[in-house]
Amino acid sequence: MGFLKFPRAMPEEILNKIKNYLKSNPKIIPIIVFQLLLLVCAGLLVFGHPTLAEAVSVIAYFIILTGTIILLISSIRGALSD
């Protein structure tokens, strides 16, 4: 499998790209947090903590709701200013 060579990015370069992307698109942060919390919920369920997983999932859904409302308000403001 030596014929397939993919360029490796340095971890610092990857982190800088992520930071720049999040700075240019801060509205997606609640979506990313939601997805990470759902992964935490899955892990909690796997390790036998369904009550804690349910509590984390409720927090995750409130975060995605907040993010959706923020996106809705910003898109309405953008449409009204044009």
PDB file of N, CA, C and O in Angstrom, chain B, residues numbered from 101:
ATOM      1  N   MET B 101       0.826  -1.185   0.000  1.00  0.00           N
ATOM      2  CA  MET B 101       0.000   0.000   0.000  1.00  0.00           C
ATOM      3  C   MET B 101       0.872   1.251   0.000  1.00  0.00           C
ATOM      4  O   MET B 101       0.423   2.313   0.431  1.00  0.00           O
ATOM      5  N   GLY B 102       2.097   1.144  -0.470  1.00  0.00           N
ATOM      6  CA  GLY B 102       2.983   2.284  -0.465  1.00  0.00           C
ATOM      7  C   GLY B 102       2.731   3.236  -1.626  1.00  0.00           C
ATOM      8  O   GLY B 102       3.269   4.343  -1.632  1.00  0.00           O
ATOM      9  N   PHE B 103       1.931   2.839  -2.604  1.00  0.00           N
ATOM     10  CA  PHE B 103       1.707   3.706  -3.757  1.00  0.00           C
ATOM     11  C   PHE B 103       0.723   4.831  -3.466  1.00  0.00           C
ATOM     12  O   PHE B 103       0.689   5.814  -4.206  1.00  0.00           O
ATOM     13  N   LEU B 104      -0.074   4.716  -2.414  1.00  0.00           N
ATOM     14  CA  LEU B 104      -1.002   5.782  -2.048  1.00  0.00           C
ATOM     15  C   LEU B 104      -0.355   6.645  -0.965  1.00  0.00           C
ATOM     16  O   LEU B 104      -0.224   6.226   0.185  1.00  0.00           O
ATOM     17  N   LYS B 105       0.035   7.823  -1.343  1.00  0.00           N
ATOM     18  CA  LYS B 105       0.635   8.750  -0.384  1.00  0.00           C
ATOM     19  C   LYS B 105      -0.253   9.974  -0.275  1.00  0.00           C
ATOM     20  O   LYS B 105      -0.468  10.687  -1.254  1.00  0.00           O
ATOM     21  N   PHE B 106      -0.759  10.207   0.903  1.00  0.00           N
ATOM     22  CA  PHE B 106      -1.576  11.388   1.147  1.00  0.00           C
ATOM     23  C   PHE B 106      -0.755  12.391   1.937  1.00  0.00           C
ATOM     24  O   PHE B 106      -0.036  12.013   2.863  1.00  0.00           O
ATOM     25  N   PRO B 107      -0.854  13.673   1.579  1.00  0.00           N
ATOM     26  CA  PRO B 107      -0.098  14.659   2.353  1.00  0.00           C
ATOM     27  C   PRO B 107      -0.667  14.766   3.767  1.00  0.00           C
ATOM     28  O   PRO B 107      -1.881  14.794   3.969  1.00  0.00           O
ATOM     29  N   ARG B 108       0.218  14.825   4.709  1.00  0.00           N
ATOM     30  CA  ARG B 108      -0.209  14.938   6.103  1.00  0.00           C
ATOM     31  C   ARG B 108      -0.115  16.391   6.534  1.00  0.00           C
ATOM     32  O   ARG B 108       0.929  17.030   6.400  1.00  0.00           O
ATOM     33  N   ALA B 109      -1.203  16.893   7.044  1.00  0.00           N
ATOM     34  CA  ALA B 109      -1.212  18.251   7.570  1.00  0.00           C
ATOM     35  C   ALA B 109      -0.756  18.213   9.020  1.00  0.00           C
ATOM     36  O   ALA B 109      -1.077  17.285   9.763  1.00  0.00           O
ATOM     37  N   MET B 110      -0.025  19.204   9.399  1.00  0.00           N
ATOM     38  CA  MET B 110       0.423  19.314  10.777  1.00  0.00           C
ATOM     39  C   MET B 110      -0.785  19.599  11.669  1.00  0.00           C
ATOM     40  O   MET B 110      -1.700  20.308  11.250  1.00  0.00           O
ATOM     41  N   PRO B 111      -0.805  19.067  12.874  1.00  0.00           N
ATOM     42  CA  PRO B 111      -1.935  19.341  13.771  1.00  0.00           C
ATOM     43  C   PRO B 111      -2.153  20.839  14.010  1.00  0.00           C
ATOM     44  O   PRO B 111      -3.293  21.280  14.152  1.00  0.00           O
ATOM     45  N   GLU B 112      -1.083  21.612  14.056  1.00  0.00           N
ATOM     46  CA  GLU B 112      -1.226  23.061  14.239  1.00  0.00           C
ATOM     47  C   GLU B 112      -1.947  23.692  13.057  1.00  0.00           C
ATOM     48  O   GLU B 112      -2.766  24.594  13.230  1.00  0.00           O
ATOM     49  N   GLU B 113      -1.638  23.213  11.856  1.00  0.00           N
ATOM     50  CA  GLU B 113      -2.298  23.736  10.659  1.00  0.00           C
ATOM     51  C   GLU B 113      -3.794  23.407  10.689  1.00  0.00           C
ATOM     52  O   GLU B 113      -4.627  24.244  10.342  1.00  0.00           O
ATOM     53  N   ILE B 114      -4.115  22.211  11.096  1.00  0.00           N
ATOM     54  CA  ILE B 114      -5.522  21.801  11.163  1.00  0.00           C
ATOM     55  C   ILE B 114      -6.263  22.632  12.200  1.00  0.00           C
ATOM     56  O   ILE B 114      -7.376  23.096  11.951  1.00  0.00           O
ATOM     57  N   LEU B 115      -5.644  22.821  13.366  1.00  0.00           N
ATOM     58  CA  LEU B 115      -6.284  23.631  14.400  1.00  0.00           C
ATOM     59  C   LEU B 115      -6.465  25.074  13.951  1.00  0.00           C
ATOM     60  O   LEU B 115      -7.485  25.694  14.252  1.00  0.00           O
ATOM     61  N   ASN B 116      -5.489  25.612  13.235  1.00  0.00           N
ATOM     62  CA  ASN B 116      -5.623  26.979  12.730  1.00  0.00           C
ATOM     63  C   ASN B 116      -6.744  27.086  11.707  1.00  0.00           C
ATOM     64  O   ASN B 116      -7.470  28.079  11.687  1.00  0.00           O
ATOM     65  N   LYS B 117      -6.894  26.071  10.853  1.00  0.00           N
ATOM     66  CA  LYS B 117      -7.984  26.078   9.876  1.00  0.00           C
ATOM     67  C   LYS B 117      -9.338  26.023  10.575  1.00  0.00           C
ATOM     68  O   LYS B 117     -10.279  26.715  10.186  1.00  0.00           O
ATOM     69  N   ILE B 118      -9.424  25.192  11.613  1.00  0.00           N
ATOM     70  CA  ILE B 118     -10.684  25.090  12.357  1.00  0.00           C
ATOM     71  C   ILE B 118     -10.994  26.406  13.053  1.00  0.00           C
ATOM     72  O   ILE B 118     -12.135  26.868  13.019  1.00  0.00           O
ATOM     73  N   LYS B 119      -9.998  27.016  13.684  1.00  0.00           N
ATOM     74  CA  LYS B 119     -10.210  28.300  14.364  1.00  0.00           C
ATOM     75  C   LYS B 119     -10.658  29.371  13.386  1.00  0.00           C
ATOM     76  O   LYS B 119     -11.578  30.135  13.678  1.00  0.00           O
ATOM     77  N   ASN B 120     -10.013  29.434  12.227  1.00  0.00           N
ATOM     78  CA  ASN B 120     -10.394  30.435  11.228  1.00  0.00           C
ATOM     79  C   ASN B 120     -11.811  30.198  10.714  1.00  0.00           C
ATOM     80  O   ASN B 120     -12.564  31.147  10.497  1.00  0.00           O
ATOM     81  N   TYR B 121     -12.169  28.931  10.521  1.00  0.00           N
ATOM     82  CA  TYR B 121     -13.513  28.618  10.045  1.00  0.00           C
ATOM     83  C   TYR B 121     -14.560  29.017  11.082  1.00  0.00           C
ATOM     84  O   TYR B 121     -15.597  29.586  10.741  1.00  0.00           O
ATOM     85  N   LEU B 122     -14.285  28.718  12.340  1.00  0.00           N
ATOM     86  CA  LEU B 122     -15.237  29.073  13.390  1.00  0.00           C
ATOM     87  C   LEU B 122     -15.332  30.586  13.588  1.00  0.00           C
ATOM     88  O   LEU B 122     -16.397  31.105  13.923  1.00  0.00           O
ATOM     89  N   LYS B 123     -14.220  31.291  13.382  1.00  0.00           N
ATOM     90  CA  LYS B 123     -14.265  32.754  13.474  1.00  0.00           C
ATOM     91  C   LYS B 123     -15.082  33.351  12.339  1.00  0.00           C
ATOM     92  O   LYS B 123     -15.773  34.351  12.533  1.00  0.00           O
ATOM     93  N   SER B 124     -15.011  32.752  11.166  1.00  0.00           N
ATOM     94  CA  SER B 124     -15.767  33.285  10.031  1.00  0.00           C
ATOM     95  C   SER B 124     -17.230  32.829  10.040  1.00  0.00           C
ATOM     96  O   SER B 124     -18.075  33.482   9.427  1.00  0.00           O
ATOM     97  N   ASN B 125     -17.542  31.735  10.714  1.00  0.00           N
ATOM     98  CA  ASN B 125     -18.907  31.200  10.795  1.00  0.00           C
ATOM     99  C   ASN B 125     -19.275  30.874  12.240  1.00  0.00           C
ATOM    100  O   ASN B 125     -19.426  29.698  12.571  1.00  0.00           O
ATOM    101  N   PRO B 126     -19.425  31.867  13.107  1.00  0.00           N
ATOM    102  CA  PRO B 126     -19.716  31.556  14.518  1.00  0.00           C
ATOM    103  C   PRO B 126     -21.107  30.983  14.746  1.00  0.00           C
ATOM    104  O   PRO B 126     -21.389  30.451  15.819  1.00  0.00           O
ATOM    105  N   LYS B 127     -21.971  31.086  13.757  1.00  0.00           N
ATOM    106  CA  LYS B 127     -23.340  30.591  13.928  1.00  0.00           C
ATOM    107  C   LYS B 127     -23.421  29.070  13.953  1.00  0.00           C
ATOM    108  O   LYS B 127     -24.436  28.518  14.376  1.00  0.00           O
ATOM    109  N   ILE B 128     -22.370  28.383  13.508  1.00  0.00           N
ATOM    110  CA  ILE B 128     -22.415  26.917  13.484  1.00  0.00           C
ATOM    111  C   ILE B 128     -21.932  26.297  14.782  1.00  0.00           C
ATOM    112  O   ILE B 128     -22.000  25.078  14.941  1.00  0.00           O
ATOM    113  N   ILE B 129     -21.446  27.105  15.712  1.00  0.00           N
ATOM    114  CA  ILE B 129     -20.930  26.562  16.966  1.00  0.00           C
ATOM    115  C   ILE B 129     -21.989  25.770  17.727  1.00  0.00           C
ATOM    116  O   ILE B 129     -21.672  24.687  18.221  1.00  0.00           O
ATOM    117  N   PRO B 130     -23.250  26.254  17.852  1.00  0.00           N
ATOM    118  CA  PRO B 130     -24.247  25.420  18.541  1.00  0.00           C
ATOM    119  C   PRO B 130     -24.492  24.072  17.859  1.00  0.00           C
ATOM    120  O   PRO B 130     -24.781  23.080  18.528  1.00  0.00           O
ATOM    121  N   ILE B 131     -24.378  24.038  16.552  1.00  0.00           N
ATOM    122  CA  ILE B 131     -24.574  22.773  15.829  1.00  0.00           C
ATOM    123  C   ILE B 131     -23.458  21.793  16.173  1.00  0.00           C
ATOM    124  O   ILE B 131     -23.710  20.607  16.389  1.00  0.00           O
ATOM    125  N   ILE B 132     -22.235  22.287  16.224  1.00  0.00           N
ATOM    126  CA  ILE B 132     -21.093  21.429  16.554  1.00  0.00           C
ATOM    127  C   ILE B 132     -21.199  20.935  17.993  1.00  0.00           C
ATOM    128  O   ILE B 132     -20.943  19.764  18.272  1.00  0.00           O
ATOM    129  N   VAL B 133     -21.578  21.833  18.910  1.00  0.00           N
ATOM    130  CA  VAL B 133     -21.739  21.441  20.317  1.00  0.00           C
ATOM    131  C   VAL B 133     -22.841  20.388  20.444  1.00  0.00           C
ATOM    132  O   VAL B 133     -22.703  19.424  21.196  1.00  0.00           O
ATOM    133  N   PHE B 134     -23.930  20.580  19.705  1.00  0.00           N
ATOM    134  CA  PHE B 134     -25.027  19.608  19.712  1.00  0.00           C
ATOM    135  C   PHE B 134     -24.532  18.226  19.284  1.00  0.00           C
ATOM    136  O   PHE B 134     -24.832  17.224  19.933  1.00  0.00           O
ATOM    137  N   GLN B 135     -23.782  18.182  18.203  1.00  0.00           N
ATOM    138  CA  GLN B 135     -23.294  16.906  17.710  1.00  0.00           C
ATOM    139  C   GLN B 135     -22.330  16.247  18.693  1.00  0.00           C
ATOM    140  O   GLN B 135     -22.364  15.030  18.880  1.00  0.00           O
ATOM    141  N   LEU B 136     -21.477  17.045  19.316  1.00  0.00           N
ATOM    142  CA  LEU B 136     -20.555  16.490  20.301  1.00  0.00           C
ATOM    143  C   LEU B 136     -21.311  15.947  21.515  1.00  0.00           C
ATOM    144  O   LEU B 136     -20.972  14.888  22.044  1.00  0.00           O
ATOM    145  N   LEU B 137     -22.333  16.678  21.947  1.00  0.00           N
ATOM    146  CA  LEU B 137     -23.115  16.196  23.085  1.00  0.00           C
ATOM    147  C   LEU B 137     -23.884  14.918  22.756  1.00  0.00           C
ATOM    148  O   LEU B 137     -24.063  14.059  23.619  1.00  0.00           O
ATOM    149  N   LEU B 138     -24.336  14.792  21.517  1.00  0.00           N
ATOM    150  CA  LEU B 138     -24.998  13.538  21.137  1.00  0.00           C
ATOM    151  C   LEU B 138     -24.024  12.363  21.144  1.00  0.00           C
ATOM    152  O   LEU B 138     -24.397  11.242  21.490  1.00  0.00           O
ATOM    153  N   LEU B 139     -22.778  12.625  20.761  1.00  0.00           N
ATOM    154  CA  LEU B 139     -21.761  11.576  20.852  1.00  0.00           C
ATOM    155  C   LEU B 139     -21.507  11.195  22.310  1.00  0.00           C
ATOM    156  O   LEU B 139     -21.327  10.019  22.629  1.00  0.00           O
ATOM    157  N   VAL B 140     -21.493  12.191  23.186  1.00  0.00           N
ATOM    158  CA  VAL B 140     -21.343  11.916  24.617  1.00  0.00           C
ATOM    159  C   VAL B 140     -22.518  11.072  25.108  1.00  0.00           C
ATOM    160  O   VAL B 140     -22.333  10.138  25.887  1.00  0.00           O
ATOM    161  N   CYS B 141     -23.720  11.402  24.653  1.00  0.00           N
ATOM    162  CA  CYS B 141     -24.901  10.618  25.035  1.00  0.00           C
ATOM    163  C   CYS B 141     -24.770   9.168  24.593  1.00  0.00           C
ATOM    164  O   CYS B 141     -25.098   8.250  25.345  1.00  0.00           O
ATOM    165  N   ALA B 142     -24.298   8.971  23.392  1.00  0.00           N
ATOM    166  CA  ALA B 142     -24.123   7.600  22.902  1.00  0.00           C
ATOM    167  C   ALA B 142     -23.116   6.844  23.769  1.00  0.00           C
ATOM    168  O   ALA B 142     -23.328   5.679  24.106  1.00  0.00           O
ATOM    169  N   GLY B 143     -22.027   7.512  24.125  1.00  0.00           N
ATOM    170  CA  GLY B 143     -21.039   6.879  24.992  1.00  0.00           C
ATOM    171  C   GLY B 143     -21.602   6.550  26.365  1.00  0.00           C
ATOM    172  O   GLY B 143     -21.328   5.489  26.925  1.00  0.00           O
ATOM    173  N   LEU B 144     -22.388   7.469  26.898  1.00  0.00           N
ATOM    174  CA  LEU B 144     -23.003   7.213  28.205  1.00  0.00           C
ATOM    175  C   LEU B 144     -23.963   6.030  28.149  1.00  0.00           C
ATOM    176  O   LEU B 144     -24.027   5.226  29.079  1.00  0.00           O
ATOM    177  N   LEU B 145     -24.705   5.933  27.054  1.00  0.00           N
ATOM    178  CA  LEU B 145     -25.608   4.781  26.907  1.00  0.00           C
ATOM    179  C   LEU B 145     -24.842   3.479  26.788  1.00  0.00           C
ATOM    180  O   LEU B 145     -25.249   2.460  27.346  1.00  0.00           O
ATOM    181  N   VAL B 146     -23.740   3.508  26.068  1.00  0.00           N
ATOM    182  CA  VAL B 146     -22.931   2.295  25.904  1.00  0.00           C
ATOM    183  C   VAL B 146     -22.381   1.836  27.248  1.00  0.00           C
ATOM    184  O   VAL B 146     -22.325   0.639  27.530  1.00  0.00           O
ATOM    185  N   PHE B 147     -21.975   2.802  28.075  1.00  0.00           N
ATOM    186  CA  PHE B 147     -21.380   2.444  29.365  1.00  0.00           C
ATOM    187  C   PHE B 147     -22.403   2.305  30.485  1.00  0.00           C
ATOM    188  O   PHE B 147     -22.033   2.190  31.653  1.00  0.00           O
ATOM    189  N   GLY B 148     -23.695   2.314  30.136  1.00  0.00           N
ATOM    190  CA  GLY B 148     -24.727   1.979  31.101  1.00  0.00           C
ATOM    191  C   GLY B 148     -25.187   3.105  32.005  1.00  0.00           C
ATOM    192  O   GLY B 148     -25.516   2.864  33.166  1.00  0.00           O
ATOM    193  N   HIS B 149     -25.218   4.328  31.500  1.00  0.00           N
ATOM    194  CA  HIS B 149     -25.697   5.468  32.275  1.00  0.00           C
ATOM    195  C   HIS B 149     -26.841   6.163  31.539  1.00  0.00           C
ATOM    196  O   HIS B 149     -26.678   7.291  31.073  1.00  0.00           O
ATOM    197  N   PRO B 150     -27.998   5.501  31.429  1.00  0.00           N
ATOM    198  CA  PRO B 150     -29.087   6.079  30.633  1.00  0.00           C
ATOM    199  C   PRO B 150     -29.687   7.351  31.235  1.00  0.00           C
ATOM    200  O   PRO B 150     -30.143   8.223  30.497  1.00  0.00           O
ATOM    201  N   THR B 151     -29.692   7.466  32.554  1.00  0.00           N
ATOM    202  CA  THR B 151     -30.263   8.661  33.170  1.00  0.00           C
ATOM    203  C   THR B 151     -29.409   9.889  32.862  1.00  0.00           C
ATOM    204  O   THR B 151     -29.928  10.952  32.521  1.00  0.00           O
ATOM    205  N   LEU B 152     -28.113   9.729  32.986  1.00  0.00           N
ATOM    206  CA  LEU B 152     -27.200  10.836  32.665  1.00  0.00           C
ATOM    207  C   LEU B 152     -27.240  11.157  31.177  1.00  0.00           C
ATOM    208  O   LEU B 152     -27.174  12.325  30.794  1.00  0.00           O
ATOM    209  N   ALA B 153     -27.348  10.138  30.337  1.00  0.00           N
ATOM    210  CA  ALA B 153     -27.443  10.353  28.894  1.00  0.00           C
ATOM    211  C   ALA B 153     -28.695  11.143  28.545  1.00  0.00           C
ATOM    212  O   ALA B 153     -28.669  11.999  27.661  1.00  0.00           O
ATOM    213  N   GLU B 154     -29.789  10.856  29.237  1.00  0.00           N
ATOM    214  CA  GLU B 154     -31.024  11.587  28.976  1.00  0.00           C
ATOM    215  C   GLU B 154     -30.880  13.056  29.363  1.00  0.00           C
ATOM    216  O   GLU B 154     -31.363  13.934  28.648  1.00  0.00           O
ATOM    217  N   ALA B 155     -30.224  13.326  30.481  1.00  0.00           N
ATOM    218  CA  ALA B 155     -30.024  14.707  30.917  1.00  0.00           C
ATOM    219  C   ALA B 155     -29.134  15.474  29.928  1.00  0.00           C
ATOM    220  O   ALA B 155     -29.404  16.632  29.609  1.00  0.00           O
ATOM    221  N   VAL B 156     -28.086  14.824  29.455  1.00  0.00           N
ATOM    222  CA  VAL B 156     -27.193  15.478  28.482  1.00  0.00           C
ATOM    223  C   VAL B 156     -27.923  15.702  27.170  1.00  0.00           C
ATOM    224  O   VAL B 156     -27.700  16.714  26.506  1.00  0.00           O
ATOM    225  N   SER B 157     -28.792  14.773  26.786  1.00  0.00           N
ATOM    226  CA  SER B 157     -29.524  14.946  25.528  1.00  0.00           C
ATOM    227  C   SER B 157     -30.503  16.116  25.612  1.00  0.00           C
ATOM    228  O   SER B 157     -30.716  16.816  24.622  1.00  0.00           O
ATOM    229  N   VAL B 158     -31.093  16.329  26.776  1.00  0.00           N
ATOM    230  CA  VAL B 158     -31.990  17.481  26.944  1.00  0.00           C
ATOM    231  C   VAL B 158     -31.203  18.777  26.781  1.00  0.00           C
ATOM    232  O   VAL B 158     -31.666  19.713  26.130  1.00  0.00           O
ATOM    233  N   ILE B 159     -30.020  18.829  27.372  1.00  0.00           N
ATOM    234  CA  ILE B 159     -29.163  20.014  27.209  1.00  0.00           C
ATOM    235  C   ILE B 159     -28.799  20.205  25.739  1.00  0.00           C
ATOM    236  O   ILE B 159     -28.808  21.326  25.232  1.00  0.00           O
ATOM    237  N   ALA B 160     -28.480  19.105  25.061  1.00  0.00           N
ATOM    238  CA  ALA B 160     -28.115  19.186  23.645  1.00  0.00           C
ATOM    239  C   ALA B 160     -29.275  19.727  22.808  1.00  0.00           C
ATOM    240  O   ALA B 160     -29.060  20.543  21.911  1.00  0.00           O
ATOM    241  N   TYR B 161     -30.474  19.289  23.085  1.00  0.00           N
ATOM    242  CA  TYR B 161     -31.618  19.774  22.314  1.00  0.00           C
ATOM    243  C   TYR B 161     -31.915  21.240  22.582  1.00  0.00           C
ATOM    244  O   TYR B 161     -32.344  21.953  21.675  1.00  0.00           O
ATOM    245  N   PHE B 162     -31.697  21.705  23.805  1.00  0.00           N
ATOM    246  CA  PHE B 162     -31.863  23.131  24.080  1.00  0.00           C
ATOM    247  C   PHE B 162     -30.806  23.948  23.347  1.00  0.00           C
ATOM    248  O   PHE B 162     -31.086  25.053  22.881  1.00  0.00           O
ATOM    249  N   ILE B 163     -29.601  23.414  23.244  1.00  0.00           N
ATOM    250  CA  ILE B 163     -28.542  24.117  22.515  1.00  0.00           C
ATOM    251  C   ILE B 163     -28.884  24.203  21.035  1.00  0.00           C
ATOM    252  O   ILE B 163     -28.701  25.259  20.429  1.00  0.00           O
ATOM    253  N   ILE B 164     -29.373  23.126  20.437  1.00  0.00           N
ATOM    254  CA  ILE B 164     -29.709  23.176  19.010  1.00  0.00           C
ATOM    255  C   ILE B 164     -30.910  24.079  18.780  1.00  0.00           C
ATOM    256  O   ILE B 164     -30.997  24.739  17.744  1.00  0.00           O
ATOM    257  N   LEU B 165     -31.831  24.118  19.726  1.00  0.00           N
ATOM    258  CA  LEU B 165     -32.967  25.033  19.613  1.00  0.00           C
ATOM    259  C   LEU B 165     -32.491  26.483  19.651  1.00  0.00           C
ATOM    260  O   LEU B 165     -32.935  27.306  18.851  1.00  0.00           O
ATOM    261  N   THR B 166     -31.599  26.790  20.568  1.00  0.00           N
ATOM    262  CA  THR B 166     -31.043  28.139  20.660  1.00  0.00           C
ATOM    263  C   THR B 166     -30.295  28.510  19.379  1.00  0.00           C
ATOM    264  O   THR B 166     -30.448  29.616  18.863  1.00  0.00           O
ATOM    265  N   GLY B 167     -29.493  27.586  18.875  1.00  0.00           N
ATOM    266  CA  GLY B 167     -28.762  27.846  17.635  1.00  0.00           C
ATOM    267  C   GLY B 167     -29.680  28.070  16.453  1.00  0.00           C
ATOM    268  O   GLY B 167     -29.414  28.921  15.604  1.00  0.00           O
ATOM    269  N   THR B 168     -30.764  27.306  16.395  1.00  0.00           N
ATOM    270  CA  THR B 168     -31.726  27.467  15.308  1.00  0.00           C
ATOM    271  C   THR B 168     -32.421  28.823  15.386  1.00  0.00           C
ATOM    272  O   THR B 168     -32.635  29.477  14.366  1.00  0.00           O
ATOM    273  N   ILE B 169     -32.767  29.235  16.589  1.00  0.00           N
ATOM    274  CA  ILE B 169     -33.405  30.551  16.756  1.00  0.00           C
ATOM    275  C   ILE B 169     -32.446  31.662  16.360  1.00  0.00           C
ATOM    276  O   ILE B 169     -32.853  32.629  15.715  1.00  0.00           O
ATOM    277  N   ILE B 170     -31.177  31.538  16.738  1.00  0.00           N
ATOM    278  CA  ILE B 170     -30.173  32.542  16.353  1.00  0.00           C
ATOM    279  C   ILE B 170     -30.034  32.610  14.837  1.00  0.00           C
ATOM    280  O   ILE B 170     -29.975  33.700  14.269  1.00  0.00           O
ATOM    281  N   LEU B 171     -29.982  31.460  14.182  1.00  0.00           N
ATOM    282  CA  LEU B 171     -29.883  31.448  12.719  1.00  0.00           C
ATOM    283  C   LEU B 171     -31.120  32.055  12.067  1.00  0.00           C
ATOM    284  O   LEU B 171     -31.010  32.784  11.081  1.00  0.00           O
ATOM    285  N   LEU B 172     -32.282  31.761  12.610  1.00  0.00           N
ATOM    286  CA  LEU B 172     -33.521  32.310  12.075  1.00  0.00           C
ATOM    287  C   LEU B 172     -33.546  33.830  12.206  1.00  0.00           C
ATOM    288  O   LEU B 172     -33.895  34.530  11.256  1.00  0.00           O
ATOM    289  N   ILE B 173     -33.180  34.336  13.367  1.00  0.00           N
ATOM    290  CA  ILE B 173     -33.176  35.786  13.579  1.00  0.00           C
ATOM    291  C   ILE B 173     -32.169  36.469  12.666  1.00  0.00           C
ATOM    292  O   ILE B 173     -32.459  37.523  12.100  1.00  0.00           O
ATOM    293  N   SER B 174     -30.986  35.877  12.519  1.00  0.00           N
ATOM    294  CA  SER B 174     -29.984  36.508  11.660  1.00  0.00           C
ATOM    295  C   SER B 174     -30.394  36.479  10.192  1.00  0.00           C
ATOM    296  O   SER B 174     -30.098  37.415   9.450  1.00  0.00           O
ATOM    297  N   SER B 175     -31.067  35.423   9.769  1.00  0.00           N
ATOM    298  CA  SER B 175     -31.497  35.384   8.370  1.00  0.00           C
ATOM    299  C   SER B 175     -32.647  36.358   8.125  1.00  0.00           C
ATOM    300  O   SER B 175     -32.735  36.949   7.049  1.00  0.00           O
ATOM    301  N   ILE B 176     -33.528  36.531   9.110  1.00  0.00           N
ATOM    302  CA  ILE B 176     -34.599  37.520   8.961  1.00  0.00           C
ATOM    303  C   ILE B 176     -34.021  38.920   8.925  1.00  0.00           C
ATOM    304  O   ILE B 176     -34.451  39.748   8.122  1.00  0.00           O
ATOM    305  N   ARG B 177     -33.044  39.197   9.793  1.00  0.00           N
ATOM    306  CA  ARG B 177     -32.395  40.511   9.777  1.00  0.00           C
ATOM    307  C   ARG B 177     -31.693  40.763   8.450  1.00  0.00           C
ATOM    308  O   ARG B 177     -31.741  41.871   7.916  1.00  0.00           O
ATOM    309  N   GLY B 178     -31.043  39.737   7.923  1.00  0.00           N
ATOM    310  CA  GLY B 178     -30.368  39.876   6.632  1.00  0.00           C
ATOM    311  C   GLY B 178     -31.344  40.137   5.503  1.00  0.00           C
ATOM    312  O   GLY B 178     -31.059  40.924   4.601  1.00  0.00           O
ATOM    313  N   ALA B 179     -32.490  39.484   5.549  1.00  0.00           N
ATOM    314  CA  ALA B 179     -33.502  39.679   4.509  1.00  0.00           C
ATOM    315  C   ALA B 179     -34.132  41.062   4.603  1.00  0.00           C
ATOM    316  O   ALA B 179     -34.455  41.662   3.578  1.00  0.00           O
ATOM    317  N   LEU B 180     -34.311  41.575   5.815  1.00  0.00           N
ATOM    318  CA  LEU B 180     -34.905  42.889   5.987  1.00  0.00           C
ATOM    319  C   LEU B 180     -33.944  44.011   5.629  1.00  0.00           C
ATOM    320  O   LEU B 180     -34.372  45.076   5.185  1.00  0.00           O
ATOM    321  N   SER B 181     -32.645  43.782   5.819  1.00  0.00           N
ATOM    322  CA  SER B 181     -31.679  44.844   5.520  1.00  0.00           C
ATOM    323  C   SER B 181     -31.391  44.954   4.027  1.00  0.00           C
ATOM    324  O   SER B 181     -30.868  45.971   3.571  1.00  0.00           O
ATOM    325  N   ASP B 182     -31.726  43.921   3.267  1.00  0.00           N
ATOM    326  CA  ASP B 182     -31.491  43.968   1.799  1.00  0.00           C
ATOM    327  C   ASP B 182     -32.571  44.689   1.126  1.00  0.00           C
ATOM    328  O   ASP B 182     -32.551  44.831  -0.097  1.00  0.00           O
TER     329      ASP B 182
END
